Amino acid sequence: MLTTRFTELVGCTVPIQQAPIGGCATPRLAAAVAEAGGLGMVAVTGDPPEIVAAQLDQARRQTVGPIGANLFVSVADPAIVREGVAAAAERARVVDFFYADPDPTLVAIAHAGGALACWQVGSAEEARAAVGAGCDFVIAQGFGAGGHVRGRVGLLALLDAVLAAVDVPVLAAGGVGSGRAMAAALAAGADGVRVGTRFVAAEEAEAHPAYVAALIAAGPEDTAYGDTFALDHPGLPHRALRSSVEAVTAFQGEVVGERFRPPYGDRVPVHRFEKMVPTRHASGAIEAMPLWAGESVGGVTRVQPAAEIVHELANDAERLLRRWTSA
Ligand SMILES: Cc1cc2nc3c(=O)[nH]c(=O)nc-3n(C[C@H](O)[C@H](O)[C@H](O)COP(=O)(O)O)c2cc1C
């Protein structure tokens, strides 16, 4: 049993937070992770409060385990973000923030609604700012992470600096796709790990099958860091499969496809260089949409139930850690 300050704070039995993997992080995935003992996350960025509430209520109907709601702060309208935090905090154990300077007002709204607040950070300075803003825990995101990347250095160097800077529980994110990597992060002092790319290939995730197949075929050297998929929000660096960067660069035309948005019930175009991850509700040139992937992608070898991913990571990590503690 890997009990840490994080598991005790949040009420998990396993020190794993499923990362909010954009539109692939459905209530069904979050509930499956929570049922397996981890912290399941729903991505609610930019959603109006009634959609935030509906998504979280849907997750809550499927589990009594801990559920969190994520807001990618810098890409959404500030008023919608504030309303979303308030709606989320009444229903989620954790409200999770990313990609903006830590904001005490948002943290206070989360606390007022009864939730814990956390911030994914890319530096020790940002971790201090998150704690100063009132966050209950932080996530240190290293340079190898999939999706948008805040970190500028490798995970272990960042973890070292963040652990020295703050006293709250710290999770490690970015490149954790195996029990070995999880054990390394815990041995270095992390209170848990945040895992994204592995969960894209969970049975309960909404990822497009072509995206999942590309992840299974890829290794850590097949990801690229850059700012290609920045049509709507320029200047936010990210990590994706290099093949998707090459495909969108070569693509002729303004619209690469279309996607259905389940919570809204509508279909919208997917523009070239847009940051929307292809779910199974997308059609068109999937290969030219952002196939977000961390250097952890080598851990994606097949489609698995989310619970199996949680247990595999935790059991492998625990076995490795015991090897040393019992020596
Ligand atoms: C497909 C995908 C979508 C992501 N979407 C979000 C998001 O909506 N909000 C967020 O805070 N982080 C998002 N991230 C980044 C994660 O929070 C996390 O830092 C990352 O997945 C960790 O690296 P890993 O993918 O190697 O596990 C996303 C990552 C991936 C792979």
The ligand as an SDF file (V2000), in Angstrom:
LIG
                    3D

 31 33  0  0  0  0  0  0  0  0999 V2000
   -3.8690   14.1600  -24.5610 C   0  0  0  0  0  0  0  0  0  0  0  0
   -3.4580   15.1140  -23.4940 C   0  0  0  0  0  0  0  0  0  0  0  0
   -4.2970   16.1880  -23.1860 C   0  0  0  0  0  0  0  0  0  0  0  0
   -3.9480   17.0590  -22.1380 C   0  0  0  0  0  0  0  0  0  0  0  0
   -4.8390   18.0400  -21.8000 N   0  0  0  0  0  0  0  0  0  0  0  0
   -4.6260   18.7480  -20.6630 C   0  0  0  0  0  0  0  0  0  0  0  0
   -5.6320   19.6210  -20.1660 C   0  0  0  0  0  0  0  0  0  0  0  0
   -6.7240   19.7620  -20.7430 O   0  0  0  0  0  0  0  0  0  0  0  0
   -5.3650   20.3060  -19.0210 N   0  0  0  0  0  0  0  0  0  0  0  0
   -4.1840   20.1530  -18.3390 C   0  0  0  0  0  0  0  0  0  0  0  0
   -4.0250   20.7620  -17.2880 O   0  0  0  0  0  0  0  0  0  0  0  0
   -3.2080   19.3390  -18.8010 N   0  0  0  0  0  0  0  0  0  0  0  0
   -3.4070   18.6250  -19.9230 C   0  0  0  0  0  0  0  0  0  0  0  0
   -2.4310   17.7590  -20.3690 N   0  0  0  0  0  0  0  0  0  0  0  0
   -1.1050   17.6900  -19.6720 C   0  0  0  0  0  0  0  0  0  0  0  0
   -1.1940   16.8440  -18.3990 C   0  0  0  0  0  0  0  0  0  0  0  0
   -1.7590   17.6170  -17.3470 O   0  0  0  0  0  0  0  0  0  0  0  0
    0.1570   16.2990  -17.8870 C   0  0  0  0  0  0  0  0  0  0  0  0
    1.0310   17.3410  -17.5780 O   0  0  0  0  0  0  0  0  0  0  0  0
    0.8650   15.3500  -18.8530 C   0  0  0  0  0  0  0  0  0  0  0  0
   -0.0300   14.4470  -19.4500 O   0  0  0  0  0  0  0  0  0  0  0  0
    1.9620   14.5760  -18.1330 C   0  0  0  0  0  0  0  0  0  0  0  0
    2.8260   13.9320  -19.0260 O   0  0  0  0  0  0  0  0  0  0  0  0
    2.5700   12.4560  -19.6130 P   0  0  0  0  0  0  0  0  0  0  0  0
    1.5890   12.6560  -20.7280 O   0  0  0  0  0  0  0  0  0  0  0  0
    3.9060   12.0180  -20.0840 O   0  0  0  0  0  0  0  0  0  0  0  0
    2.0040   11.5890  -18.5380 O   0  0  0  0  0  0  0  0  0  0  0  0
   -2.7310   16.8820  -21.4240 C   0  0  0  0  0  0  0  0  0  0  0  0
   -1.8760   15.8200  -21.7680 C   0  0  0  0  0  0  0  0  0  0  0  0
   -2.2220   14.9450  -22.7890 C   0  0  0  0  0  0  0  0  0  0  0  0
   -1.3040   13.7960  -23.1050 C   0  0  0  0  0  0  0  0  0  0  0  0
  1  2  1  0
  2  3  1  0
  2 30  2  0
  3  4  2  0
  4  5  1  0
  4 28  1  0
  5  6  2  0
  6  7  1  0
  6 13  1  0
  7  8  2  0
  7  9  1  0
  9 10  1  0
 10 11  2  0
 10 12  1  0
 12 13  2  0
 13 14  1  0
 14 15  1  0
 14 28  1  0
 15 16  1  0
 16 17  1  0
 16 18  1  0
 18 19  1  0
 18 20  1  0
 20 21  1  0
 20 22  1  0
 22 23  1  0
 23 24  1  0
 24 25  2  0
 24 26  1  0
 24 27  1  0
 28 29  2  0
 29 30  1  0
 30 31  1  0
M  END
$$$$
